[in-house]
Amino acid sequence: MTVDETRALEQRLAELLPGDCEVAVTGVASLGAQRRSLFLDVKKSGKTTKAVAQIAGVGVDTHSVENEAGLLRAAEVAGVVVPHILAVDSASGTIISEHVEGESIPRRILRLVEANPRLRSGLTADCGRALSQIHQIPTSDFKALQNLGDPNRYADEMEALLESLATPHPTFRLGVRWLRQNAPDFEGEPVVVHGDFRLGNFLAAESGLTAVLDWELVHLGDPMEDLAWLCLRTWRFGADAFEVGGIGSLADLRAAYEKAGGQWRAQAFHWWTVARTLWWGLGLARQGQAYLNEETTSIVLAASGRRVVELEYDLLRLI
């Protein structure tokens, strides 16, 4: 951005905040297709508050930010560590929240854990506790969220994704068949599911978990989906000895989740581990296909296609 564009943006952001304040953009946290995140200094009454502004990109449903902000506020009330919301503007698709210290880059979190062995069980327990708190958020105010917890419907959607691919993937077809044959029972009501709770989407420090981020995939469903997603081998980044995101043990995660009020269902956990492995494998295959079809020139998507075999390997081991 030019100097004039930056100043205009700072003025617009300042107008969203309550009271008479000044805003200075101090850096860029991320710059993606869906949204950009900017670091801010908010100055008011001689006090400076560190903040982050998330601004929706072109083509994004800006009204969805109001729903996301509502979920963040509900999560905070439920005890989940999330950034405190300072302002929301659905017209521009902007959320301004307080800045939270912590590492989000997976490799840095793994190095932090390696340097602080006691953090393994502590951070793992924090994750289990946070997921239990998320799953206890009242759903009454979020009935418009899509319910993705029906195993049979999920299997149908995976088969549709498979059929959309130009190349055959017999391993993924075997996975779809396994999902249909082993669908778990879930007699409870659908809960709020974060949908993308994993390394890279939360902040961690020496004190443990400091913030749960990236709520774009939140939906209603089976709570075991969140726990399974966190434990996929793909999110261990090489630290395969530790089943929970490369940081800790499944026993510690389960103990913390149950202590915080969650109910662990082993069969459903395994089913969702298979289901989300299949989902991610199909997603990588579609990204690779987009590159081969010259729909994109992104080398990242090309590299995603090369990783499909990793997910096929994981899927075969799981089933």
MARDO-245073 format. One line per field, with one value per residue (C-alpha): residue number from 1; residue in three letters; x, y, z. Coordinates in nm, 4 decimals, always signed. Each point is the difference from the previous one (the first is absolute). Layout:
N
nr = NUM  ...
rest = ALA  ...
X = X  ...
Y = Y  ...
Z = Z  ...
# end
This chain:
319
nr = 1  2  3  4  5  6  7  8  9  10  11  12  13  14  15  16  17  18  19  20  21  22  23  24  25  26  27  28  29  30  31  32  33  34  35  36  37  38  39  40  41  42  43  44  45  46  47  48  49  50  51  52  53  54  55  56  57  58  59  60  61  62  63  64  65  66  67  68  69  70  71  72  73  74  75  76  77  78  79  80  81  82  83  84  85  86  87  88  89  90  91  92  93  94  95  96  97  98  99  100  101  102  103  104  105  106  107  108  109  110  111  112  113  114  115  116  117  118  119  120  121  122  123  124  125  126  127  128  129  130  131  132  133  134  135  136  137  138  139  140  141  142  143  144  145  146  147  148  149  150  151  152  153  154  155  156  157  158  159  160  161  162  163  164  165  166  167  168  169  170  171  172  173  174  175  176  177  178  179  180  181  182  183  184  185  186  187  188  189  190  191  192  193  194  195  196  197  198  199  200  201  202  203  204  205  206  207  208  209  210  211  212  213  214  215  216  217  218  219  220  221  222  223  224  225  226  227  228  229  230  231  232  233  234  235  236  237  238  239  240  241  242  243  244  245  246  247  248  249  250  251  252  253  254  255  256  257  258  259  260  261  262  263  264  265  266  267  268  269  270  271  272  273  274  275  276  277  278  279  280  281  282  283  284  285  286  287  288  289  290  291  292  293  294  295  296  297  298  299  300  301  302  303  304  305  306  307  308  309  310  311  312  313  314  315  316  317  318  319
rest = MET  THR  VAL  ASP  GLU  THR  ARG  ALA  LEU  GLU  GLN  ARG  LEU  ALA  GLU  LEU  LEU  PRO  GLY  ASP  CYS  GLU  VAL  ALA  VAL  THR  GLY  VAL  ALA  SER  LEU  GLY  ALA  GLN  ARG  ARG  SER  LEU  PHE  LEU  ASP  VAL  LYS  LYS  SER  GLY  LYS  THR  THR  LYS  ALA  VAL  ALA  GLN  ILE  ALA  GLY  VAL  GLY  VAL  ASP  THR  HIS  SER  VAL  GLU  ASN  GLU  ALA  GLY  LEU  LEU  ARG  ALA  ALA  GLU  VAL  ALA  GLY  VAL  VAL  VAL  PRO  HIS  ILE  LEU  ALA  VAL  ASP  SER  ALA  SER  GLY  THR  ILE  ILE  SER  GLU  HIS  VAL  GLU  GLY  GLU  SER  ILE  PRO  ARG  ARG  ILE  LEU  ARG  LEU  VAL  GLU  ALA  ASN  PRO  ARG  LEU  ARG  SER  GLY  LEU  THR  ALA  ASP  CYS  GLY  ARG  ALA  LEU  SER  GLN  ILE  HIS  GLN  ILE  PRO  THR  SER  ASP  PHE  LYS  ALA  LEU  GLN  ASN  LEU  GLY  ASP  PRO  ASN  ARG  TYR  ALA  ASP  GLU  MET  GLU  ALA  LEU  LEU  GLU  SER  LEU  ALA  THR  PRO  HIS  PRO  THR  PHE  ARG  LEU  GLY  VAL  ARG  TRP  LEU  ARG  GLN  ASN  ALA  PRO  ASP  PHE  GLU  GLY  GLU  PRO  VAL  VAL  VAL  HIS  GLY  ASP  PHE  ARG  LEU  GLY  ASN  PHE  LEU  ALA  ALA  GLU  SER  GLY  LEU  THR  ALA  VAL  LEU  ASP  TRP  GLU  LEU  VAL  HIS  LEU  GLY  ASP  PRO  MET  GLU  ASP  LEU  ALA  TRP  LEU  CYS  LEU  ARG  THR  TRP  ARG  PHE  GLY  ALA  ASP  ALA  PHE  GLU  VAL  GLY  GLY  ILE  GLY  SER  LEU  ALA  ASP  LEU  ARG  ALA  ALA  TYR  GLU  LYS  ALA  GLY  GLY  GLN  TRP  ARG  ALA  GLN  ALA  PHE  HIS  TRP  TRP  THR  VAL  ALA  ARG  THR  LEU  TRP  TRP  GLY  LEU  GLY  LEU  ALA  ARG  GLN  GLY  GLN  ALA  TYR  LEU  ASN  GLU  GLU  THR  THR  SER  ILE  VAL  LEU  ALA  ALA  SER  GLY  ARG  ARG  VAL  VAL  GLU  LEU  GLU  TYR  ASP  LEU  LEU  ARG  LEU  ILE
X = +0.0000  +0.1065  +0.0349  -0.3319  -0.1776  +0.1395  -0.1134  -0.3484  -0.0226  +0.1168  -0.2706  -0.2704  +0.1114  +0.0081  -0.3605  -0.1085  +0.1379  -0.1890  +0.1149  +0.2550  +0.3071  +0.2821  +0.1013  +0.3401  +0.0656  +0.3282  +0.0314  -0.1605  -0.0866  -0.1235  -0.1169  -0.2216  -0.2753  -0.2724  +0.1149  +0.2942  +0.1132  +0.1750  +0.1763  -0.1203  +0.0830  -0.3196  +0.0708  -0.2655  +0.0304  +0.3759  -0.0153  +0.1090  -0.1709  +0.1425  -0.2695  -0.0580  -0.2377  -0.1329  -0.1480  -0.1958  +0.1226  -0.1958  -0.2836  -0.0220  -0.3431  +0.0633  -0.3074  +0.1705  +0.2424  -0.2876  -0.0744  +0.3696  +0.0223  -0.3088  +0.1624  +0.3199  -0.1964  -0.1931  +0.3255  +0.1504  -0.3020  +0.0412  +0.3581  +0.1841  +0.3190  -0.0777  +0.0972  -0.2383  -0.2124  +0.0351  -0.2130  -0.1903  -0.1167  -0.1959  -0.0177  +0.3764  +0.0483  +0.2296  +0.0682  +0.2334  +0.1198  +0.2639  +0.3413  +0.0991  +0.3612  +0.1018  +0.1419  -0.2224  +0.2586  +0.0010  +0.3794  +0.0494  -0.2587  +0.1707  +0.3370  -0.1568  -0.1317  +0.3349  +0.1736  -0.2615  -0.0870  -0.2571  -0.1922  -0.0921  -0.2625  -0.1018  -0.0656  -0.1693  -0.2283  -0.0747  -0.1119  -0.2275  -0.1497  -0.0555  -0.1733  -0.2301  -0.0887  -0.0683  -0.2285  -0.1975  -0.0789  -0.3823  -0.1216  -0.3271  +0.1455  +0.1761  -0.2748  +0.0900  +0.3309  +0.0167  -0.0359  +0.2754  -0.0240  -0.2023  +0.2453  -0.2026  -0.0316  +0.3715  +0.0805  -0.2254  +0.1874  +0.3368  -0.1189  -0.1146  +0.3432  +0.1616  -0.2164  +0.1000  +0.3660  +0.1340  +0.2354  -0.0989  +0.0861  -0.0899  +0.1342  -0.2414  -0.2848  +0.0856  -0.0096  -0.3510  -0.1159  +0.1566  -0.1799  -0.3351  +0.0663  +0.1220  -0.2186  -0.0027  -0.3072  -0.0495  -0.3132  +0.0803  -0.0872  +0.2409  +0.2505  +0.2045  +0.3024  +0.2988  +0.0826  +0.3681  +0.1561  +0.3603  +0.3599  +0.0120  -0.3458  +0.0712  +0.2585  +0.2326  +0.2584  +0.2026  -0.3135  -0.2003  -0.2904  -0.0581  -0.2642  -0.2161  -0.0063  -0.1536  -0.3690  -0.0943  -0.0943  -0.2161  -0.3178  -0.2279  +0.0813  +0.1655  +0.2557  +0.2322  +0.0668  +0.2017  +0.2050  +0.0734  +0.1076  +0.2538  +0.1531  +0.0445  +0.3569  +0.0185  -0.0134  +0.2900  +0.2538  +0.2362  -0.0354  -0.1973  +0.0825  -0.2492  -0.3487  -0.1496  +0.1424  +0.3539  -0.0108  -0.1515  -0.1799  -0.3555  -0.0409  +0.0712  -0.2388  -0.2791  +0.0501  -0.0199  -0.2984  -0.1967  +0.1006  -0.1388  -0.3350  +0.0458  -0.1042  +0.2557  -0.1288  +0.2849  -0.1816  -0.1143  +0.3494  +0.1465  -0.2772  +0.0550  +0.3756  -0.0628  -0.2625  +0.2147  +0.3066  -0.2115  -0.1368  +0.3480  +0.1346  -0.2818  +0.0599  +0.3687  -0.0918  -0.2367  +0.2686  +0.2455  -0.2592  -0.0618  +0.3697  +0.0117  -0.3114  +0.1783  -0.2711  +0.2778  +0.3757  +0.0450  +0.3016  -0.1595  -0.2961  +0.2360  +0.1882  -0.3315  -0.0638  +0.3319  -0.1093  -0.3070  +0.1943  +0.0765  -0.3703  -0.0656  +0.2669  -0.1542  -0.3463  +0.1073  +0.1707  -0.3119  -0.2442
Y = +0.0000  +0.3569  +0.2443  +0.1645  -0.3385  -0.0987  +0.3234  -0.0359  -0.3561  +0.1078  +0.2675  -0.2494  -0.2454  +0.2744  +0.0903  -0.3575  +0.0137  +0.1601  +0.3378  +0.2387  -0.2009  -0.0163  -0.3100  -0.0761  -0.3020  -0.1472  -0.3116  -0.2772  -0.3264  -0.1759  +0.0876  -0.2682  -0.0362  -0.0286  +0.2741  +0.2111  +0.0472  +0.3158  +0.0844  +0.3255  +0.2445  +0.1516  +0.3184  +0.1367  +0.2292  -0.0357  -0.3807  -0.2248  -0.3354  -0.2593  -0.1290  -0.2003  +0.0885  -0.2772  +0.1331  -0.2210  -0.0276  +0.0668  -0.2473  -0.1081  +0.0147  +0.2911  -0.0801  -0.3207  +0.2058  +0.1007  -0.3683  -0.0702  +0.2850  -0.1297  -0.3419  +0.1532  +0.1908  -0.3149  -0.1961  +0.2628  -0.0262  -0.3808  +0.0398  -0.0630  +0.2034  +0.2198  +0.3533  +0.2544  +0.1729  +0.3788  +0.0797  -0.1667  +0.1476  -0.2355  +0.2569  -0.0140  -0.3514  +0.1231  -0.1402  +0.1847  -0.1912  +0.0340  -0.1389  -0.3186  -0.1055  -0.3485  -0.2127  -0.1254  -0.1474  -0.3801  -0.0439  +0.2701  -0.1570  -0.3385  +0.1570  +0.1746  -0.3330  -0.1716  +0.2689  -0.0235  -0.3707  +0.0809  +0.1992  -0.3200  -0.1147  +0.3554  +0.1196  -0.3285  +0.0336  +0.3607  -0.1198  -0.2644  +0.2518  +0.2607  -0.2493  -0.1103  +0.3651  +0.0596  -0.3029  +0.1392  +0.3334  +0.0288  -0.0676  +0.1913  +0.3185  -0.1827  -0.2093  +0.1377  -0.1866  -0.2971  -0.3385  -0.2295  -0.2722  -0.2617  -0.2804  -0.1183  +0.3500  +0.0535  -0.3183  +0.1184  +0.3299  -0.1766  -0.2197  +0.3087  +0.1574  -0.3213  -0.0069  +0.3589  -0.1011  -0.0655  -0.2788  -0.3215  -0.0424  -0.3577  +0.0553  +0.2863  -0.2075  -0.2721  +0.2676  +0.1076  -0.3625  -0.0371  +0.3115  -0.1434  -0.3362  +0.1388  +0.3039  +0.0794  +0.0641  +0.3486  +0.0314  +0.3452  +0.3382  +0.1598  +0.2328  +0.2975  -0.1470  +0.2256  -0.1968  +0.0944  -0.0283  -0.1042  +0.1197  +0.3243  +0.1098  +0.0726  +0.1992  -0.1579  +0.1355  -0.1365  +0.0454  -0.2270  +0.0722  +0.3762  +0.0293  -0.2089  +0.1540  -0.0521  -0.0685  +0.0126  -0.3707  -0.0087  -0.2089  -0.2281  -0.3683  -0.2797  +0.1255  -0.2903  +0.1607  +0.2810  -0.2404  -0.2260  +0.2880  +0.1183  -0.3485  -0.0596  -0.0991  +0.2810  +0.2569  -0.1525  +0.1459  -0.2944  -0.0442  -0.3230  -0.1381  +0.2481  -0.0679  +0.3353  +0.2445  -0.1178  +0.1512  -0.2542  -0.3244  -0.1035  -0.1070  +0.3548  +0.1485  -0.2384  +0.0484  +0.3785  -0.0137  -0.2260  +0.1944  +0.3150  -0.1715  -0.1587  -0.3558  -0.2108  -0.2586  -0.2144  -0.1456  +0.3434  +0.1431  -0.2650  +0.0444  +0.3756  -0.0526  -0.2063  +0.2452  +0.3121  -0.1773  -0.0845  +0.3558  +0.1531  -0.2465  +0.0851  +0.3699  -0.0338  -0.1970  +0.2755  +0.2638  -0.1986  -0.0475  +0.3755  +0.0530  -0.2715  +0.1474  +0.3376  +0.1552  +0.1378  +0.0543  -0.0382  -0.2151  -0.0611  -0.1754  -0.1960  -0.1168  -0.0931  -0.2452  -0.1704  -0.0661  -0.2065  -0.3249  +0.0872  +0.0144  -0.3223  -0.1677  +0.1375  -0.1091  -0.3572  -0.0263  +0.1285  -0.2398
Z = +0.0000  -0.0611  +0.2866  -0.0894  -0.0206  +0.3388  +0.1604  -0.1494  +0.1310  +0.3462  +0.0063  -0.1000  +0.2675  +0.2642  -0.0841  +0.0785  +0.3542  +0.2888  +0.1287  -0.1401  -0.0961  -0.2515  -0.1941  -0.1496  -0.2225  +0.1263  -0.2138  -0.1998  +0.1765  -0.3138  -0.3485  -0.1546  -0.2565  +0.2628  +0.2363  +0.1055  +0.3581  +0.1140  +0.3260  +0.1572  +0.2758  +0.1426  +0.1960  +0.2337  +0.3024  +0.0012  +0.0027  -0.2880  -0.0595  -0.2377  -0.2349  -0.3169  -0.2824  -0.2239  -0.3230  -0.2400  -0.3565  -0.3200  -0.0531  +0.3639  +0.1642  +0.2338  +0.2088  +0.1099  +0.2099  +0.2271  +0.0608  +0.0601  +0.2476  +0.1784  +0.0308  +0.1359  +0.2631  +0.0957  +0.0187  +0.2300  +0.2293  -0.0022  +0.1231  -0.3275  -0.0389  -0.3008  -0.1019  +0.1558  -0.2664  -0.0103  -0.3045  -0.2842  -0.3294  -0.2232  -0.2813  -0.0561  +0.1386  +0.2766  +0.3465  +0.2374  +0.3050  +0.2675  -0.0898  +0.1837  +0.0436  -0.1101  -0.2799  -0.2808  -0.2384  +0.0577  -0.0166  +0.2614  +0.2293  -0.0339  +0.0817  +0.2986  +0.1276  -0.0589  +0.2056  +0.2777  +0.0518  +0.2689  -0.2576  -0.1867  +0.2477  +0.0907  -0.3547  -0.0908  +0.3017  -0.0951  -0.3436  +0.1494  +0.2411  -0.2729  -0.2273  +0.2806  +0.0669  -0.3703  -0.0114  +0.2944  -0.1688  -0.0094  -0.3527  +0.0389  -0.1516  -0.2853  -0.1569  -0.3428  +0.0087  -0.2363  +0.1693  -0.1324  +0.2609  -0.1925  -0.0925  -0.2989  -0.1424  +0.0573  -0.1930  -0.2845  -0.0162  -0.0044  -0.2863  -0.1915  +0.0488  -0.1202  -0.3139  -0.0795  -0.0424  -0.3488  +0.1130  +0.1819  +0.3682  +0.1021  +0.3534  +0.0552  -0.1451  +0.2501  +0.2715  -0.0986  +0.0161  +0.3454  +0.1240  -0.1103  +0.1630  +0.3324  +0.0674  +0.3762  +0.2113  +0.1422  +0.2098  +0.1388  -0.1450  -0.2519  +0.1638  -0.1174  -0.1807  -0.0694  -0.3143  -0.0317  +0.3470  -0.0700  +0.0053  -0.1920  +0.1140  +0.3645  +0.1939  +0.2551  +0.2414  +0.2915  +0.2116  -0.2337  -0.2356  -0.0317  -0.2738  -0.2329  -0.3489  -0.3472  +0.0550  -0.3703  -0.0184  +0.3135  -0.0303  +0.1982  +0.0280  +0.1933  +0.2577  -0.0807  -0.3382  +0.1623  +0.2120  -0.2946  -0.2256  +0.2580  +0.0056  -0.3736  -0.0836  -0.2539  +0.2838  +0.1957  -0.2418  +0.0368  +0.3775  -0.0465  +0.3450  +0.1486  -0.1307  +0.0946  -0.2526  +0.0613  +0.3485  +0.2378  +0.0735  -0.0766  +0.3638  +0.1220  -0.2569  +0.0949  +0.3746  -0.0301  -0.2353  +0.2331  +0.3130  -0.1634  -0.0616  -0.3424  -0.0834  -0.1851  -0.2502  -0.1303  -0.3023  -0.1140  +0.0513  -0.2300  -0.2577  -0.0150  -0.0238  -0.3127  -0.1266  +0.0364  -0.1439  -0.3042  -0.0170  +0.0102  -0.2564  -0.2387  +0.0621  -0.0888  -0.3124  -0.1114  +0.0571  -0.2082  -0.2740  -0.0108  -0.0722  -0.2672  -0.1644  -0.0119  +0.2179  +0.2192  -0.0157  +0.3780  +0.0823  +0.3404  -0.1633  -0.2220  +0.3078  +0.1639  -0.2813  +0.0680  +0.3595  -0.0913  +0.0362  +0.3642  +0.0771  -0.1931  +0.2125  +0.3203  -0.1077  -0.0731  +0.3391  +0.1762  -0.1660
# end
